[in-house]
Amino acid sequence: MEKKNRRSSKTGPYEFGRLLHLATKRLQLAVQRSLNRAGLRMTLPQWQTLTVLAGAEEVSQSDLSNHMDKDRANVTRILDSLEHAGLVERDAHLEDKRRYTVRITAAGRELESEARALAAEVEQKMLQGVPAVERRQFLRLLRRLADNLD
């Protein structure tokens, strides 16, 4: 049986979605492997959480869940593990004790920065041989595709 050409130019139903998914999964796997090789004991969702928190003074747990497009229970589990590791802190919201605010700690900020540098290296490997003009065009196209479904 002959092996199919993986670089096929077919554009059948859902081919864009399939290839976007394939590229995303390979990128995620490569980043996770890079984190593991560097000895950073962190999952991609944990890193994503730290990245969001690194860009803000503090965030409500609910807003974090919405921003990450993850259900609250999943975000709670992620935050539990990050808090246990001393990477984030949670406090009851000042006006509404049912809500929590979350902020990244100095240790969390340092780990997020290390992970971001490793992810940037993986992204550079993924983009090698792709000229800057094509990268910009691709980003514009991805934004348009996402906006079309928003």
C-alpha positions in Angstrom: 0.0 0.0 0.0 1.4 3.4 -1.0 1.9 6.1 1.6 -0.2 9.2 1.0 1.8 12.4 0.3 1.5 14.4 3.5 2.1 17.7 1.6 -1.0 17.1 -0.6 -2.6 20.2 -2.0 -6.2 19.0 -1.7 -8.7 21.5 -0.4 -11.7 19.3 0.4 -14.3 20.0 3.1 -12.8 21.1 6.4 -9.2 21.0 5.0 -8.5 24.4 6.5 -9.7 23.4 9.9 -7.9 20.1 9.7 -4.6 21.8 8.9 -5.0 24.5 11.4 -5.7 21.9 14.0 -2.7 19.8 12.9 -0.3 22.8 13.0 -1.7 23.9 16.4 -1.3 20.4 17.9 2.2 20.1 16.6 3.1 23.5 18.0 1.6 22.7 21.4 3.5 19.3 21.5 6.8 21.0 20.5 6.4 23.7 23.2 5.5 21.1 25.8 8.5 19.0 24.9 10.7 22.1 25.1 9.3 23.0 28.6 9.9 19.4 29.7 13.5 19.3 28.4 14.2 22.6 30.3 12.9 21.1 33.5 10.0 23.5 33.7 7.3 21.4 35.4 4.4 23.2 33.7 1.5 22.3 31.4 0.5 24.5 28.5 -2.7 25.6 30.2 -0.7 26.5 33.3 1.7 28.6 31.1 -1.3 30.2 29.3 -2.7 31.2 32.7 0.6 32.7 33.8 0.9 34.5 30.5 -2.5 36.2 31.0 -1.7 37.1 34.6 1.7 38.4 33.6 0.0 41.0 31.4 -2.3 42.3 34.2 -2.1 43.6 37.7 -4.8 41.2 38.9 -7.6 39.5 37.2 -10.9 38.1 38.6 -11.1 34.3 38.3 -14.2 34.7 36.2 -12.6 37.1 33.8 -9.6 34.7 33.5 -12.0 31.9 32.6 -13.6 34.0 29.9 -10.3 35.2 28.5 -8.9 31.7 28.3 -12.1 30.3 26.9 -12.1 27.6 29.6 -14.8 26.6 32.0 -14.6 27.8 35.6 -13.9 24.3 37.0 -11.0 23.8 34.7 -9.5 27.2 35.5 -10.0 26.5 39.2 -8.0 23.3 38.9 -5.2 25.1 37.0 -5.1 27.9 39.6 -5.1 25.4 42.5 -1.9 23.8 41.1 -0.3 27.2 40.4 -1.2 28.4 43.8 0.2 25.3 45.5 3.5 25.8 43.6 3.6 29.5 44.8 3.2 30.9 41.2 -0.1 32.7 41.8 -2.0 34.2 44.7 -5.8 34.3 45.1 -7.7 36.7 47.4 -11.4 37.2 48.0 -12.7 40.2 45.9 -13.0 43.4 48.0 -16.6 44.1 47.0 -17.9 40.6 46.4 -16.7 37.8 48.7 -18.0 35.2 46.3 -15.4 36.2 43.7 -11.7 35.9 43.7 -8.9 38.0 42.2 -5.8 36.3 41.0 -2.3 37.7 40.6 1.0 36.3 39.5 3.9 36.0 42.0 7.5 37.0 41.4 8.3 33.2 41.0 5.4 32.9 38.6 6.6 35.8 36.5 10.1 34.4 36.3 8.8 31.0 35.2 6.4 32.5 32.7 9.3 34.5 31.2 11.5 31.4 30.9 8.6 29.5 29.3 7.9 32.4 26.9 11.5 32.4 25.7 11.4 28.6 25.0 8.0 28.9 23.2 9.5 31.8 21.1 12.4 29.4 20.1 9.9 26.7 19.0 7.9 29.3 17.0 11.0 30.5 15.2 11.8 26.9 14.3 8.2 26.5 13.0 8.5 29.6 10.9 12.0 29.0 9.5 12.0 29.4 5.8 8.8 31.5 5.8 9.6 35.1 4.7 8.4 37.9 6.9 5.9 39.2 4.3 4.2 35.7 4.2 4.1 35.6 8.0 2.3 39.0 8.1 -0.1 37.9 5.4 -0.8 34.7 7.3 -1.5 36.5 10.5 -3.9 38.9 8.7 -5.7 35.9 7.2 -5.9 34.1 10.5 -7.4 37.2 12.1 -10.0 37.5 9.3 -10.9 33.8 9.6 -11.4 34.2 13.4 -13.4 37.4 13.0 -15.6 35.6 10.4 -16.7 33.2 13.1 -17.0 35.7 16.0 
